[in-house]
Amino acid sequence: MNTGSPGRQNGSPGMVPGGAKAYDPRTLVFIWRRPPGLAPAVQCAWPLTEARMTPASPSTRRLALLLAGLAMFGPFSIDTIFPAFLLLGDRMQVDQVAVQQTISVYLLFYGLMSLAHGPLSDAFGRKRVIIGGLVLFIGASIGCALSRDMTTLLVFRALQGVTAGVGVIVGRAVIRDLYHGADAQRLMSQVSMIFGVAPAIAPIIGGWILLGGGDWPLIFWFLVLFGVVLLLATGKWLPETHPVEARTPLSMRELLRSYARMGSNPRLLRLAAAGAFNFSGIFLYIASAPVFVMQHLQLGEGGFAWLFIPTIGGMTMGSFLSGRMAGRIVPQRQIAIGFALCAVSALLNFGYVVSVPQIMLPWAVMPIFLGGVGMALIFPILALAVLDMYPHQRGLASSMQMFIQLMINTVVAGVVSPMLSSSPLHLALGYAGFFAIGGGFWYWERHCERRREVLTPIE
């Protein structure tokens, strides 16, 4: 076995049952033997030092910027309207629980449709599906801006949710179409680092629009403009990375079978749950931002930056570090470091909240910065791990992973946040609890991995 530097962990492969080649699973968590439901003929393992690109590959920097922009319009749709919650409730004559449903409905349909974006891109190509999603998103945003009652607004928010996931879901498949191993991790980290700016600046932009004298519909007109810019950039610069000969015909029966196979794959579920619950610790504060910022921190509409800049700053820092670690550090160790940072963050957060009668800046948000760093160290590795379980159905695998994450986020936004946001202590306990659940799923997967190593030795 090669025990040298992580950048040289692509030594001689061994053989596993079914004739598939496998590299030592102790060197890379997501190079594994055949998972349940995956035929030996499509099993593959890729070395850290190898990169594959299509003949029409764009520059990495331009691709990272474009994919990050495509991933941004999802969080922009959530976070930009946070400063308008009180104004929206007043204009629509509804309470804040009803206004919160503009987030829950959006996330619900975002999650449900996430099951379709990947398969559609596997069947019709990545670029065509992204362009179609952008066109529908622009139309839904126009509908939101023109809404004059809560029912109409929720209908168009649902339509926004149907389309908003296309950028991030199909974008992950684009990365994996072009790159292998550490190169894929680096690009995924670059995209995450740039994309991380969106949740930080979105509520700031929303606050500026309101402080400048604009009403809440102007926020949705901003989203229309953002969608148009992305549509033009995609049409000009995004290559088609999924050629016709590699596409999978769209069959509802086969699609349901594939999802049933993925949904019953214990490894996929453990990896997806580890990432989703870990992110939910951060997302709990994002979903609770109006209450946390305006009530607990006692700030106005322009105060959301105090929460979002440290939060997303931590995620951006973690993404940068993840890119630097790619090919230099064993992925299991990087994930362990990430969960350790999340644990320290949760302890500091809880300790501060119980030690003061009134939370104050900057101490109330500093632990969340550290949690963001830890979360961003974990995410790229787990995301790529799931994609590589199904190398011929990466769009489908990306959809399944995103569906799991979004369904958990929907529960966090619609149920957990309203239950816990009334108290800083309750938020701190929920934050720690989600990190603990995510860590539990990860260490469960590591236990199963060690058992597989013992039961199936590498020749």
PEUR-V402502 format. One record per residue. N is the residue number from 1. RES is the residue in one small letter. OMEGA is omega in radians with two decimals (NA if undefined). Layout:
# PEUR-V402502
n	res	omega
N	RES	OMEGA
N	RES	OMEGA
This chain:
# PEUR-V402502
n	res	omega
1	m	3.11
2	n	3.13
3	t	-3.13
4	g	-3.09
5	s	-3.13
6	p	-3.14
7	g	-3.13
8	r	-3.08
9	q	3.11
10	n	-3.14
11	g	-3.06
12	s	-3.13
13	p	3.01
14	g	3.14
15	m	3.11
16	v	-3.14
17	p	-3.13
18	g	3.08
19	g	-3.11
20	a	3.08
21	k	3.11
22	a	3.00
23	y	-3.08
24	d	-3.08
25	p	3.10
26	r	-3.13
27	t	-3.10
28	l	-2.97
29	v	-3.05
30	f	2.89
31	i	-2.95
32	w	3.01
33	r	-2.99
34	r	3.07
35	p	3.12
36	p	3.07
37	g	3.14
38	l	-3.08
39	a	3.13
40	p	-3.06
41	a	-3.10
42	v	3.10
43	q	3.10
44	c	3.02
45	a	-3.09
46	w	-3.13
47	p	-3.09
48	l	-3.01
49	t	-3.06
50	e	3.03
51	a	3.11
52	r	3.12
53	m	3.08
54	t	-3.13
55	p	-3.09
56	a	-3.08
57	s	3.10
58	p	3.05
59	s	-3.10
60	t	-3.11
61	r	3.14
62	r	3.13
63	l	3.12
64	a	3.13
65	l	-3.11
66	l	-3.14
67	l	3.08
68	a	3.09
69	g	3.11
70	l	3.09
71	a	-3.04
72	m	-2.98
73	f	2.99
74	g	3.11
75	p	3.07
76	f	-3.12
77	s	3.12
78	i	-2.87
79	d	-3.08
80	t	-3.07
81	i	-3.13
82	f	-3.13
83	p	-3.10
84	a	-3.06
85	f	-3.11
86	l	3.13
87	l	-3.14
88	l	3.10
89	g	3.13
90	d	-3.12
91	r	-3.11
92	m	-3.12
93	q	3.08
94	v	3.14
95	d	-3.05
96	q	3.06
97	v	3.10
98	a	3.11
99	v	3.12
100	q	-3.14
101	q	3.03
102	t	3.06
103	i	-3.08
104	s	3.14
105	v	3.10
106	y	-3.10
107	l	3.14
108	l	-3.12
109	f	3.00
110	y	-3.12
111	g	-3.13
112	l	-3.10
113	m	3.12
114	s	3.09
115	l	-3.07
116	a	-3.05
117	h	-3.11
118	g	3.10
119	p	3.09
120	l	3.13
121	s	3.05
122	d	-3.07
123	a	-2.99
124	f	-3.12
125	g	-3.06
126	r	-3.01
127	k	-3.10
128	r	-3.13
129	v	3.11
130	i	3.14
131	i	3.10
132	g	3.11
133	g	3.12
134	l	3.13
135	v	3.12
136	l	3.12
137	f	3.12
138	i	3.11
139	g	3.13
140	a	3.13
141	s	3.05
142	i	3.10
143	g	3.10
144	c	-3.11
145	a	-3.10
146	l	-3.11
147	s	3.13
148	r	3.04
149	d	-3.02
150	m	-3.12
151	t	3.12
152	t	3.13
153	l	-3.13
154	l	3.10
155	v	-3.12
156	f	3.02
157	r	3.07
158	a	3.12
159	l	3.03
160	q	3.13
161	g	3.12
162	v	-3.02
163	t	-2.90
164	a	-3.10
165	g	-3.02
166	v	-3.09
167	g	-3.07
168	v	-3.08
169	i	-3.13
170	v	3.11
171	g	3.09
172	r	3.12
173	a	3.09
174	v	3.13
175	i	-3.08
176	r	3.02
177	d	-3.00
178	l	-2.95
179	y	3.05
180	h	2.87
181	g	-3.08
182	a	3.11
183	d	3.06
184	a	3.13
185	q	3.13
186	r	-3.13
187	l	3.09
188	m	3.13
189	s	3.09
190	q	3.12
191	v	-3.14
192	s	-3.12
193	m	3.12
194	i	3.14
195	f	-3.11
196	g	3.10
197	v	-3.00
198	a	-3.13
199	p	3.13
200	a	-3.05
201	i	-3.08
202	a	3.13
203	p	3.08
204	i	3.09
205	i	3.10
206	g	3.11
207	g	3.11
208	w	3.13
209	i	-3.13
210	l	-3.14
211	l	3.10
212	g	3.10
213	g	3.14
214	g	3.07
215	d	-3.05
216	w	3.13
217	p	-3.12
218	l	3.09
219	i	-3.14
220	f	3.03
221	w	3.03
222	f	3.11
223	l	3.06
224	v	3.14
225	l	3.14
226	f	3.12
227	g	3.13
228	v	3.11
229	v	3.12
230	l	3.13
231	l	3.13
232	l	-3.13
233	a	3.13
234	t	3.14
235	g	-3.07
236	k	-2.91
237	w	-3.10
238	l	3.09
239	p	3.00
240	e	-3.05
241	t	-3.11
242	h	-3.02
243	p	-3.06
244	v	-3.07
245	e	-3.13
246	a	-3.04
247	r	-3.12
248	t	3.13
249	p	-3.10
250	l	3.12
251	s	-3.10
252	m	-3.14
253	r	3.13
254	e	3.12
255	l	3.12
256	l	3.10
257	r	-3.13
258	s	3.12
259	y	3.09
260	a	3.11
261	r	3.11
262	m	-3.11
263	g	3.11
264	s	3.12
265	n	-3.06
266	p	-3.11
267	r	3.11
268	l	-3.11
269	l	3.12
270	r	-3.13
271	l	3.14
272	a	3.14
273	a	3.12
274	a	3.13
275	g	-3.07
276	a	-3.13
277	f	3.08
278	n	3.11
279	f	-3.10
280	s	3.05
281	g	3.08
282	i	-3.05
283	f	3.09
284	l	3.11
285	y	3.09
286	i	-3.14
287	a	-3.12
288	s	-3.02
289	a	-3.13
290	p	-3.14
291	v	-3.08
292	f	-3.07
293	v	-2.99
294	m	-3.10
295	q	-3.05
296	h	3.10
297	l	3.07
298	q	3.09
299	l	-3.14
300	g	-3.09
301	e	-3.14
302	g	-3.05
303	g	-3.08
304	f	3.12
305	a	-3.12
306	w	3.05
307	l	-2.96
308	f	-3.14
309	i	3.06
310	p	-3.12
311	t	-3.10
312	i	3.03
313	g	3.08
314	g	3.12
315	m	3.12
316	t	3.09
317	m	3.12
318	g	3.11
319	s	3.09
320	f	-3.14
321	l	3.12
322	s	3.10
323	g	3.11
324	r	-3.12
325	m	-3.05
326	a	-3.14
327	g	-3.12
328	r	-3.07
329	i	-3.14
330	v	-3.07
331	p	3.11
332	q	-3.13
333	r	3.11
334	q	3.12
335	i	3.11
336	a	3.08
337	i	3.14
338	g	3.13
339	f	3.08
340	a	3.09
341	l	3.10
342	c	3.14
343	a	3.10
344	v	3.11
345	s	-3.12
346	a	3.13
347	l	3.11
348	l	-3.14
349	n	3.14
350	f	-3.12
351	g	3.14
352	y	-3.07
353	v	-3.10
354	v	-3.07
355	s	-3.10
356	v	3.10
357	p	-3.12
358	q	3.14
359	i	-3.08
360	m	3.05
361	l	0.00
362	p	-2.99
363	w	-3.08
364	a	-3.07
365	v	-3.11
366	m	3.09
367	p	-3.13
368	i	3.04
369	f	-3.12
370	l	3.08
371	g	3.10
372	g	3.08
373	v	-3.13
374	g	-3.13
375	m	-3.11
376	a	3.02
377	l	-3.05
378	i	-2.92
379	f	-3.03
380	p	-3.10
381	i	-3.14
382	l	3.14
383	a	3.13
384	l	3.12
385	a	3.14
386	v	-3.13
387	l	-3.07
388	d	3.03
389	m	-3.10
390	y	-3.02
391	p	3.12
392	h	3.13
393	q	-3.07
394	r	3.09
395	g	3.12
396	l	-3.13
397	a	3.10
398	s	3.10
399	s	-3.13
400	m	3.13
401	q	-3.14
402	m	3.11
403	f	3.14
404	i	-3.13
405	q	-3.07
406	l	3.08
407	m	3.06
408	i	3.10
409	n	3.12
410	t	3.10
411	v	3.12
412	v	-3.09
413	a	-3.03
414	g	-3.05
415	v	-3.02
416	v	-3.13
417	s	3.08
418	p	-3.14
419	m	-2.98
420	l	-2.97
421	s	-3.13
422	s	-3.08
423	s	3.05
424	p	3.12
425	l	3.13
426	h	3.09
427	l	3.14
428	a	3.11
429	l	3.09
430	g	3.09
431	y	3.13
432	a	-3.11
433	g	3.13
434	f	3.08
435	f	-3.12
436	a	3.13
437	i	3.11
438	g	3.11
439	g	3.11
440	g	3.10
441	f	-3.14
442	w	-3.11
443	y	2.98
444	w	3.10
445	e	3.11
446	r	3.09
447	h	3.11
448	c	3.12
449	e	3.13
450	r	3.10
451	r	3.11
452	r	3.10
453	e	-3.12
454	v	-3.06
455	l	-3.10
456	t	-3.12
457	p	3.12
458	i	-3.14
459	e	NA
